[in-house]
Every structure is written in structure tokens, then in C-alpha cells.
Amino acid sequence: MIQKPTACLALADGTIFYGFGFGATGETTAELCFNTAMTGYQEIMTDPSYAGQIVTFTFPHIGNTGVNPDDDETADPVACGMVVKWDPTEPSSWRATENLTTWLSRRNRIGIGGVDTRRLTRAIRQQGAPHVALAHDPDGNFDIESLVAKARAFQGLEGLDLAKDVTCAQSYRWDEMRWAWPEGYKPQTEPKHKVVAIDYGAKRNILRCLASAGCDVTVLPATATAADVLALNPDGVFLSNGPGDPAATGAYAVPTIKGVLEADLPVFGICLGHQMLALALGAKTIKMNHGHHGANHPVKDYETGKVEITSMNHGFTVDSQSLPAGVTETHVSLFDGSNCGIRVSDRPVFSVQYHPEASPGPQDSYYLFERFTQAMRSRAPAVS
């Protein structure tokens, strides 16, 4: 007996993929991207940078290590849904506290299995990230015309400010450091540098890396002004990752960043923070065809000649041709030559497109946090 499909993925061009649903039931619309990482599906689903997106996982074994609270990058999943080749199995890991299907259902996120993810990935690479509608109905009843219409009606991420949807509601302090055996997460008890982190959708592990590097971190919402930042008398300012179009978020973030730059403070940005720093310095950003999403992206550091294996998650990029005088391109993707890092020539201001905290190298990129603390070390310490 052939089992009736219980999930459906409808692309805006009318292409339909049927499969078997897991997690929550219902419908959702989003941009569809693919991620090539072999591990980290829980971190991917809870990464705020995936707001407004459904993730196709090219690696087939998704769910086999379950989920646990330690691996959440934020309190709840932010990605709208997931597409996988094989249905999730029962977890086989001593760290698992829950299976993926139950976790998704409890967090109101839809999954679809049994999809030819290689075919879907090829389509995304060739045609660009499509707008889609994903539906899960245990009875297998789908209104295909309606789903295609909803996919076509999705406005897309270009011009969309999503940082305001995922940022913190109010400021807070962070002192938790990176996980280490056997203690797990320990607090930073002897910070040496006072850092303000502006939260455009910050991952917890970025904040942990800052704490591990010796920072006393105060996190401010995305809408914080330069006056809000400077009132805390920081040694340095960190600009976090986040979702959406950097130009849209930049409408309120760029003036803040310009105010921080005028104060001549060390500044370090990652992902969306990198893009908005570039905007504040006078460069431009552009939408990519299908973006970079994975944990195996080679990036060359022009200043050392070294190649780092990096984790990436972005659908927009800094236009390197628009970088103004005094701003140097420091890193570049060896996949497509797109910009992956900048620095200001005469000040301790720099940023990277990739995610050094994700540690795919595993330690290839941690030096960036140390570079940030080294820049702050030349200033009088603000921590009393």
C-alpha cells in the first residue's frame, strides 16, 4: 500500500514537492534556502539569521542526534521550517533530551521529509532562492492552487527589516563562556573589557565567545542609539549577526554605527553586523542569487594568505566594488569571490561576513575575537 503524502512544498513557479510531514501541522510561507552542513541542524533552526526562511538540508541524516537545550542559539526556533531527504529517526546521542519531531511540534515549526533535496538544491542554485509555501496535513488534503498563490504573494526578504522581530526587548548582561568539558558552560568571573553588543539577532555562542575572550558584555536592542551605547562607556562595540535586508535595518542602525565610529571606539561586526558596518562606512550591499549557507566555506585572509574553513549564513553581501577609500577588503570567499571581510585602514574597526563562533575549522577563526580584545587593550579599562 502506497502511503499518502502528508506534506507539500509549493514553489512560486508552480513546482510541487510532496513528502511526509513531521513537527507542527499547518502552513507557512518563506524564502527557501539550502544548507550544506553535516552537523548543527538545531543551531541552524534556532539561528535568528534564518528568520523568514525555510531550510533545505543537503545532508540526509537530520535528527539522528536529537536536540538538547545546550545547543539552542536562541530561545525558540526562528527558521520557518525544514526540508529533509529522510524522515528523522529516534536520536542516538547521550546528549539528546528530546527528539527532533517532538521539539519542532512543540515549537510550532513544520518539517517535510522524503524530498529529493539534491534536485531541490540544484533548482535553488540555478534559479535563485524561491518563495515557497510549506504545508503539513496528516490527512494529506492540500489546496495546491492556494499554496502556489501564497508562495507568489510572499514579499521576499529584499527590503525587509527582520532584525526588529528577533532582537531582545530590553538590555541584559551576558557572562556565560563557551562550553568546555567537563564543566559545560561556566561564567566569566574576571572580565577585562567592557563591551556593548548590539543585538540584530545575536547567536548565544557569539556572546559566549566574547565572554571567553575576557569581555563583560551588555546586550542592547537593535534600535539602540549611539547615545544609548556611549552612555555605558564601553571599551568596544560589537555588531551582531541577524536576518533580513541590511539596507532596511540600516535605516535606524547606520546612524547608530556612525555615532559609534565618531567616538573612535574599537568595533567588530559579524554577518549582518559586517554588512551594516560597510553601509555606515559608505559601501553598498546586494542580494545574492542563493546566498551562502553551510559549514564548509573556504575563505582567504588576504593579509596573512591563510585559508579558513568557515560557517556562513547570508543571502546579502557587501559589494566590494563600492568600498570607499580607507576601507580595505581583508577576506574573500574562495567559492565565488564575494566579500567576506573589511577593516578601516587607520582604526581598530573590522568585520567579517562569516561566523567565527561556529567553529567549523574548529579554531580557524577564533583569532578575530582576540583581535577585538587586543584593540581594546590599548584603551584604559572600563571594568571596575
N, C-alpha and C positions, 0 to 999 in steps of 0.2 A: 504494500500500500504506500503510495506516494504521499508524503506529509504536505499539507497545505502551508504555503508561506505565511508567516505571521508578522513580517516586517517588510517595508518597502522604502526604497530610496529613489526619489524622483528628481532628476536634474532639470534645469530650466530649459534645456534644448529638447526635452521630451524623452530622453533616455531613462529607462526604468531598470532598477536592480531590485530583485526580490531576494529575501532571505528569511532568517528566523530571529525574532526579536528576543531581547533579554533586557533586564533592568526595568525602567519605568515604561508605562504604556502612554499613548497619546501621540502628538505631533509636535515637530519643531522645525523651524526654517533657519538656515545659516549659510555661510560660505563653507565650501568643502576643501580641506587641505589634506596632504598625506604626510606622515612622519615615518622616517626610516629607522628609528631607534629600535634596538633589540631588547632593551630594558626600560623601566621607568614609566610604564603606562599610567600608574597612579599619579606620579608627579606631573605628567603631561596633562591629565584630565583636571588637575587642581591648579595648574599654572594660569594665573589671571590673563596672561598674554593671549590665551586661546578664546577669550570672550568673543561671541559671535561666530564661532567656527565649530564644525563637526570634523573630527579627526579620523582619517583612514590610516590604519596601522598596516604597514607593509610586512612587518614581522608577524607570522601566523600564530605564535603561541602567546596570546594575550589573555591574562587572567590566571596563568598557571602558578603564580606565586601569591595570589590573593592580594589583600590590602591590609594596611595597618595604620593607626593614627600617626606614627612617626614619619611616614612618607608623604603626608599631605603638605602641599606648598601653600595652601590657604585653607580656610575652614571648610569650604564646600567645593565640589567640582564647578569649574567655570566653563569649560568646553561644553557645547550644547549636546553632544552625543558622540558615539564612536562606531566605526565600521571595521569589522574584522573578518578574516578568512574563515577561522574555525570558532565555533561556539566556545566560550570559556569553560574550562574544566574545573573540577574541585581543586583548591590550592594545595600545593605541595611545598611548603616552606615553614620552618619553625617560627618565622616572624609573623606569619599570617594570623590575623584576628577575625577575619571575615572574608567571604568570597566576593568576587567582583560583581556578580549578578545582583546579590542582595544589596551590596553597597550602592550600586547605581540606582536600584529601585528606591532605596531609602532616601537617596539624594536627588530623586526626580530627574534622572538622566537616561536617555534611550540608547540602547545598543542594538546593532544588527549584525548577525553572523551568517556564514555561508555565502559570502560575496566574493566574486573574483577580484580581489584587491589589486592584483597586478594589472588587469585590464583597466580598472578604475584609475589607478595611478598613472598609467600611460595616457589616459584621456586628460587628466589634470595637467600633465606636463605639456601635452600638445596644444590644448585649448585654453589653458589658464584655469585658475581656481573657480569652479562653477558655483552658482547659487542653487541650493537644493532644499527639498523638504523631506524629512525623515519621519516615518510613521510606524508605530508598533501597535498592532491589534491582535490579541490572542485568537480571535475568531477569523482573522485573515480577510476582513472586509475593508477594501480601500477604494476611495473615490480618486481615481488616477488623474482625471481632468482637474479636479480641485487641487491636488497636490502639485501638479505641474504649474498651475496658475499661482499658487502660493510661492513656489520657488522663483517664478518670474517676477513676482511682486516684491521679493526681498530686496531692500535698498542697497545691500552690499556694504563693505567696510570703508570704501573711499569716501572721504568727507565726514566720517562718523567718529565722534569723540566717545570712546568707551571707558576711558580712564576714570571718569566721574562715576561710573557704575561699579567699579571694582576697588576704588580707593577706600582707605579707612574713613570712618565717620568722624573721628577725633584723634588727636595726637596721643602717642603712647611711647613708653620706653621699651627697649629691647636689649637683653643681656645674654640670651641663650647662644652658646657656641656650637660649632659643628659636632656631629655625632662622633664618638670615639669609643672603641672597645676598652674595657667592659662597662664603663660608667654610663654610656649613652650621651645625652645632651647635658652639659654642665654650664653653669652661669659664668660669665666673665666677672671676676671679682677685683681685678686690678687694671681697669681701663686707663689708657694713656692719652687718648684723643677723643675730643667731643665732636660727634658727627651728627648732622641733621640729614636724614634720608627723606626725600620727597617721594611719596608713595603713589605711583601711577598704576599700580598693580603688582606690588613687590612680592617676590617669592621669599618664603621664610628662609631658605638656605642662603640667599644673598645676605640677609640680615645676620645670619649665623656667621658667615664668612667675615663680615665687618667686625662682629664681636670677637671672633677668634683672632683677628689681626690687631686687637687691642683697642677697639673703639667702644665708647659709650654712646649708644645710638638712640636718638629721639626721632620717631617717625611722624611726619606731618602729612595731612591730606594733599591730594593733587592740586587743590585750589589755593594752597598756601601762598601768601605774597612774599616778596623779598623782605619786607619789614618783619613778617612773622618768622622767617628764617634767621635773620640777623639779630632779632631780639634774643635769641638763645645763645648768642656769642659762640658759634661753633668754630672748631679748628678747620673743618672741611664740610663740604656738602656733597651728598650722593644723590644721583638721579636714577630712579629705578626703571625696571622693565615695565611693560604694560601693553594693552591691546589698542586696536583701532588705528586711525589715521593720525600720524604725528602732527600734520598741519592743523587738524581740527583741535586736538588737545593743545597745540601750541598757541592758540588764541589767548589762553589765560596763562599757560605755563612759560612761554617765551619771555614775557615781561619779567616774571619772577627770576628766571635764569639770568637775564641781562642784569638785573639788580644785584644778583649774587656775584656775577663776573666783575661788576664795577667795584665791589668790595674787596677784590683781589684775593679771594679765598681759593684753596685747592678744590677742584671739582672733578668728580669721577662719575661717568654715566655708563649704563648698560642697556642695550636693546632700544626700547622706546626712549629712554633717557639719553642714549647716544644720538638718536635722530633729532631729538628736540634741542640738545646742545648744539648740534650742527645748524639747526634753524636759527637759534639765538646768535650764532656767530656769523650768519648771513648766507648759509648754504640752502639747498633745496632737497626735498625728499620726493621719491616717486614710488608708485605702486608697481610691484613685481608681477611677473606672469603667474607664478605659482609659489613664490617665496622659498624660504629655507626652513625646513623643519626636520631635525634629526640630531643624532649624537655622534656623527662620523664626518663632520665637515672640516676639511683641511684649510687652515688659514695661515698665510705667510706674514710674519712680522718683518716689515721692510728694514727696520732699524737694527735687527740682530741677524736677519737671514734665517731664523728658525721657523719651522713649520709646526703649528699646534693643531692637535685634533680637538675640535670644539663641538659644543652643543649649540644649536641655533633654533630660533623660533620667531620668524618675522616675515611679513608679507609686504613691507615697505622697506626702502633702502635709501641711504644718503647718496645723492648724485655727486660723485667725486669730481665731476667737471665743474661743479658750482662752488667748490670750496674756495673761500676768499684768500687773499694774501695773508700770510701769517698763520694759516691753519694747514698742517701737514697731514697727509694720508699716511697712517702708520701700519695698517693691516689690510689685507685684501684676501677675498675668497679665491682659492685655487680651483673651485668648481666653475665659476663664471666670471671672475674678475671684479665682482661688485665690492664696494667699500665695506670694510669691517672694523675700521678704527681711525681715530683722528687725535691730534693734540695741538694745542696752541703753542707756537714756537717759543715764546718768551715767558710763559706762565705755567704753573702746575695744573693744567686743565686738560683732561683727556677722557676718552670714552671708547668703548668697543661695541660692535653690533652683536657679538655672540655672548654666551652665558658661561663665564669662568667658574661660577659656583657649582655648575652641574657636574664638573669633574670627569668628563669622558676620557681624558688623557692618561691617568686621572688627575695629575697635578700640573699639566702643561701650562695652565693659565692663572694659577693662584698668585703668581708674582704681581698681578695687577692690583690686588688688594694691598700687597706690601709696598708697591709703588705709591699708592694713595697715602698710606701711613707715613712713608718716607717724606712725602711732600709736606705733610702736616708737622713732621718732627722739627722742621726748621722754624716753626712758629712757637710762640710761648704757649705752654699747655693751658687749656681752658678747664680741664677737670680738676676740681679742688679736692 
